[in-house]
């Protein structure tokens, strides 16, 4: 809440939604984020994940974790851009889903690729840069998940909480590096994600007005949704 | 543990010569009866190849289902995803197709593909295929020994290596419009590797004409090397004195060597080669040295440091 208050001061005039509308949007988002998981579960049961279902599950969960990470990072610039303050209320759901898919991604590796051969796993993570980056990203997500509750936010205080949660930037960067370093030759897909991440990070460097101006003319400066 | 036992080469994998000859006689009788169809020649993917002999080289492992062999392919000429080749390769034309055999030979040849198929009896060869990406399959190929083709060209004393070139035609192979690799695809073997009886030119699988996505109309199969060594849709076989620079060597010299023998002890710089996932399995199994063909081929490399010559 504290974070939201600070943002209000720095961003464009807020556009509020009723608590009921926000509740409904959050519920819809929660279900929508489950779709990739449900598709994987159904595909695994039906045997429609292709010749190598383990690879399909690994790639899909990894991709969705990265996508949710980027969506999480897109919330703040989107909010400032549109003035839709309620977007902030969706951020935790997106971030927790990033962790959910990352956990599945790691679990598949530990179980199917390594069969819990811990010495081998540690050696593998230390030796392969893409695994080092990926595993670092996963581990760094854990303190953020633990401190994601309202109670923890209060306990840490807005400032500290914000500082800690800036870890999301290195996490996303490590996740993109993980993707870059693991592909055999065709880097076109990781390049797209790297570009999106750069845009999201650069958007944070653009200076924003300190106070929300009261006059409406600003609305005309706002880009249309299609741009 | 759920991990399956590794498939070692068991003595029973090599058919006893008596039984083999007996089977061969039976097959000869059968093909004699259908000699008319034999000469008609199957040309389209999915058509049954006739007159195919059994062979002593058959892995005991259970073959990977036809659907997986033909829908999970690395064939960058049609895109870098595993699914792209099955979708995009249908537009490739495999007739008329010629294969040139030249270079350090006294008797260079230009074969129409259908003549090449008649050069030697086609054989069933059930081989393990180990991809450098740490997955594997078991594929019942139909093909002829590469040695049969090379011998007819009469290699000169200078012929130390063999270079294979894939078709270059971005109209038929849309993946070649991307610069993900240097086209055309080039691979190479040392002459003794090329002459080895395990090395074949495959023209079919599961008894049928080779589907386009698997390298139609003719491809190399070298079962003790990583899959990328087995060049697809070959238009030229050139005997040369110097070791050819293969496409993957040029793309990433630190990661892909000329030899590319399957070796669980020499990792790819970015991932382990100790284990592999057999397509159809969930858990990985240990990778065998030379993909389980060590008994037949290890002697080709005696005294060589296989870490250096990876």
Interface residues (C-beta under 8 A of the other chain):
Chain A: X50 X51 X52 X53 X54 X55 X112 X113 X115 X124 X128 X129 X130 X181 X182 X184 X185 X186
Chain B: X1 X2 X3 X64 X67 X68 X71 X72 X76 X80 X82 X83 X133 X135 X178 X180 X181 X251 X252 X270 X271 X272 X277 X279 X280 X282 X283 X284
